[in-house]
């Protein structure tokens, strides 16, 4: 049985090589705006970061995010705080939906009727 190819990427903070699905992607979008891309679908120059807050803090301290995305300016404190919040939300989303599988919630008819009343 053939195994599926698993892309390998490098964390910009730690330098550790991991499977692509184990890293969070940051993207330089339009208007030099940095975005977190938990589903790996946004277009633009990207940088990968390990999915823990320590790696995020290292990347901010070393200015690795600005270098990897080739930003021509420094990130502001407000942008860093928004990225930190989006990064943590992205980690929660990835952990909740492993492999981007659909989530099914089963509810009995009695419970549904109670909620809709």
N, C-alpha and C positions, 0 to 999 in steps of 0.2 A: 504494500500500500504506500503510495507516494505521500510525503508530508508537504504541507502547505508552507510556502516561503514566508518567513516572518521578518519584516524590515527591522533593522537595528539602527538606533539613533543615539546620539551622545548628549548627555545633560550638560547645559552650558555652565552650570554652577559647580558641579562635582567632577565632571569629566568622565563619569561612569557611563559605559555603554549598556543600553537596555533595549528591550523590544519596544517598538513604536507605541504599542497600546499601554505601556507602563509609564509613559511620560505625558506631561501636559504641554500642549502647543500654545505658544504666544505668536500672534500675527501682527505685522505692521500693516494696518489698513490704510484707507484713504485719509488724506489730511494729516499724515504722520501720527495717527492715533494707534496706540498699542491695545490689542484686544486679546482676551483669553478665548481659546478655541477648543472646548472640551470634546467636540464631535469630529475634529480634524476636517472640517468642511470649508472653512473660509479661505478665500484666495489672498495671496500676498506672501511676502517674505516671512518665514517662520523661524522660531527658535524653540527648542524642546527643553523641558525642565522636569526633574524628578517630582513625583507627586507627594511632597511633604513641605511643610512650612519652613523647615530649616534650609532646604535648597533654595527656596524663594528669597529668604533673608540673605543668603550668601550671594545670590545673583544680584540683588539690589546693592549690597555693600561693595561688590567688585565691579559694579556697573556692567556686568556681563550681558544683561538684557539689551542695553543700549548698543553695545558693540556688536552683538549677534544680529540685531535687527538693522544695524547701520543707521541708527538715529543720528541726526545732525544736531541734537540738543539733549539736555539732561531731562530726565523725568521729574516732574514736580512732585511735591509731597502729596498733593491731592490725587494725582494720577497713580502714585504708588499705593496709596490706601485703597483706591477703587480697584486696582489690579489685585491686591491682596484679597479683598473681599470676593472678587470674581473667581480668583484662583481657588479659594476654599470652597465656594459653591460648585465649581467645576469638579473638584475632587469628590464632593458628596454625590454629584450627579453620576460620575463615572463609577463610583462604588455601588450606587443604587442600581444602575443599569449595566451590569457586566456584559460586554460584547454588544452593546447597543440593541439588546433584545427588547421586544415589546413587553410591557408590563400588563398583566391581566389581574383584575380584582374581581373576585366572585362574591356576590351578595345575594342572600336569599330574598324571595319576593316580599316576605313580611318586613324585613329590615328596610328594603327599598321603599315600601309603602309608608313606613314610619318616617323616613327621612324626607320624602316628598310632600308630606302633609303640612 
